[in-house]
Each structure stands twice: as C-alpha cells, then as structure tokens.
Amino acid sequence: DTGQAIGDAAGKFFKDLGDTLSDPKFQRSLERWGKDALDKLDDSQMKKLKEDLEREAAKGSGNFDDIFEEYLGKTGDS
C-alpha cells in the first residue's frame, strides 16, 4: 500500500522528533502534510521544518498545521 509506504518514510524522517510524535495533533498534521513535505521540500528545508515543529511542540500550542502550511502553502486536505 503506497499510502503506508509514504507514511513509513515520513515516520522515519520525523521519528527523532521524539515525544512530539505521540501528540495526536501532530499525528493528524503529519498524515495531512507528511507526503507533500517529503515530495516538495529539499533536505535543508526539511531540517528547518523539523526544527520549527520541535519548537511548536515545546510551546505546547499544537499549531502544527500552520507550520506545515508555511512551508508548503495551502496544499493540505483542509
């Protein structure tokens, strides 16, 4: 299943976000945006995206969609 493979790839990339991954809001955002992020962003952009997601997780406000949207434009299934 391609969706699962993409999910696995995104999961591997984002797995070192640690506790963030257990946040349900992050899970939903990753499902919505992860494939686009992997498809459209280069390594340096992905690195910055990850740093921004970590900062957001530390703040605890859970606005992960907003961060993905900054990088990808309004391409999520909103």
C-alpha positions in Angstrom: 0.0 0.0 0.0 1.6 3.2 -1.2 0.0 5.3 1.5 1.6 3.1 4.1 5.0 3.3 2.4 4.8 7.1 2.3 3.7 7.1 5.9 6.6 4.9 6.9 9.0 7.2 5.0 7.6 10.3 6.7 7.6 8.4 10.0 11.3 7.6 9.7 12.1 11.1 8.8 10.1 12.6 11.7 10.7 9.8 14.2 13.5 11.7 16.0 11.0 14.4 17.0 10.5 12.1 20.0 7.6 12.9 22.2 6.1 15.1 19.5 5.1 12.0 17.6 2.8 10.9 20.4 0.8 14.2 20.2 -2.5 13.5 18.4 -2.5 16.9 16.8 1.0 16.2 15.3 -0.2 12.8 14.1 -3.1 14.4 12.2 -0.8 17.1 10.7 1.7 14.6 9.7 -1.0 12.5 8.0 -2.2 15.5 6.2 1.1 17.1 5.2 3.9 14.5 5.5 3.7 13.3 1.9 3.8 16.8 0.5 6.7 17.7 2.7 8.7 14.7 1.5 7.8 15.4 -2.1 8.3 19.1 -2.2 11.0 20.1 0.3 14.7 19.6 0.0 16.9 18.4 2.8 17.7 21.8 4.2 14.0 22.8 4.2 13.0 19.6 5.9 15.7 20.2 8.6 14.2 23.7 9.2 10.7 22.3 9.2 11.7 19.7 11.8 13.2 22.4 14.0 10.1 24.5 13.7 7.9 21.6 14.6 10.1 20.8 17.6 9.8 24.4 18.8 6.0 24.3 18.3 5.8 21.1 20.3 7.9 22.7 23.1 5.4 25.6 23.2 2.6 23.1 23.6 0.1 25.1 21.4 -0.1 22.3 18.8 -0.4 24.5 15.7 1.5 22.1 13.5 -0.7 22.6 10.5 0.3 26.3 10.5 3.9 25.3 10.3 3.5 22.8 7.5 1.4 25.4 5.7 4.2 28.0 5.9 6.5 25.6 4.1 4.0 24.1 1.7 1.3 26.6 1.0 -2.3 25.7 1.4 -2.0 22.2 -0.1 -3.2 20.1 2.8 -6.6 18.4 2.7 -8.3 21.2 4.7 
